[in-house]
Amino acid sequence: MRPLAAGRALLIAAPFLALALVTKLPSLAFVHREPDEVIYWAVAQHLDDYGLYTLRGAPILKKLPRAMYDRPLFHHPPLYPALLVPFVQRDARSEAVVISWLGHALAIFSVAWIGLHLHARLGGSSRAFSALAIPLAGVALDPVFVHTARKLWIDAPVAGLSALAVALTVAALARPNGRRWLLLAAGAALGIAGLAKLPGLLLAPICALLVVTARRPWPARIGDLACVSLPALLVVAPWFWVFYARYGTLLPAWTAPSPELLERFPMMAAAVAKPWHSFATKLAVVQPLFALGLGAFAWSAMRGEQRTALGWIVLGWLAGLLVALTYLGATRFSFQMRFLSPLCAAIYLIPLAIPAWYRAPNARWLRAGALVAIAWATFGAAPYLLNGRPDELVGFAERLGLVRF
């Protein structure tokens, strides 16, 4: 891939970035009073007023479970509240949603950049824009991103930054020379994602897998792995050090939903009560391209069609994060669809990893199926473009009464 692949990816992604931007403009008028939005805003206010990263002394603390929130240090890493501070200083709560917009934009760009590399290896004579257009339209209108990027939530920025880390790693390993700078940037992006919310680090194994499976001598692979790992560690290590110094642990066990929290917030109680398979089943209904892509990938593999290691790693990105987030949802947290944000970019890369996507006659049927799946998901997400009130993602099938979760 040429060194200017990032510029080419940006050019291909530009119309889809514009589409995502236009659809997000109504969220500038949203009130942004969902509980987590109010909490993050209050933490940012304390950070600005007193230089303290805590909710202690904030009026909202009276409405929250004290065991979780009445602590000297807030439980999430500090990047997102720090990004809110300039908006707090101008009392510009509605405008702060652009941070979430940026996360979605990074995911769109990352799909374009990784997609170009998949196209270069599998696309043959197929033109890049025509091959990438449908997946890019899908990620621009993705229901989970539409849901998260209209709120003052951390999820969209985490997803965008972690996807960018993978894209930078893929681009670096495609270069014969000068790859180390891109790998350092990938590690920094991964660390920044973790500094926003710790699940941002879930894509670290994917970046590591890309490096260790590259066709290079092992000493070069180990050096490459260090270039990704060290910046990520340098970025997140200070937070872990401060957190451990304060609490004597690296992870906040008290953030698991408590009986008091579930009593105060019925929507959280409903999310906790869902069965273990909720993420997978609801994602397949909300965005059918998830199921279609996995099915087509399996069909292609059974036919023995040649695919690249990158394609298998993209599959690992999707499946691995789904398993990890399902485990976390079932054992510690809950089944809220916004938590799936870090895996959503991979949904739109899976079709690009299938050789049939580029070759007639199967390409026509596969692309038509992808268009139908994306249209279905877009209809389901459309109400969220104009309404800032709902806190959980409800798909088109649920609105029609065809399924219940």
ABEGO torsion letter per residue (X at the ends): XBAAAAAAAAAAAAAAAAAAAAAAAAAAABAGABAAAAAAAAAAAAAAAAGBBBABGBAAAAABBAAAABBABBABBAAAAAAAAAAAAAGBAAAAAAAAAAAAAAAAAAAAAAAAAAAAAAAEABBAAAAAAAAAAAAAABAAAAAAAABBBAAAAAAAAAAAAAAAAAAAAABABGAAAAAAAAAAAAAAAAAABAAAAAAAAAAAAAAAABBBBAAAAAAAAAAAAAAAAAAAAAAAAAAAAAAGBABBAAABBBAAAAAABAAAAAAAABBAAAAAAAAAAABAAAAAAAAAAAAAAAAGBBBBAAAAAAAAAAAAAAAAAAAAAAAABBBBAAAAAAAAAAAAAAAAABAAAABOAAAAAAAAAAAAAAAAAAAAAAAAAABAABABBBBAAAAAGABBX
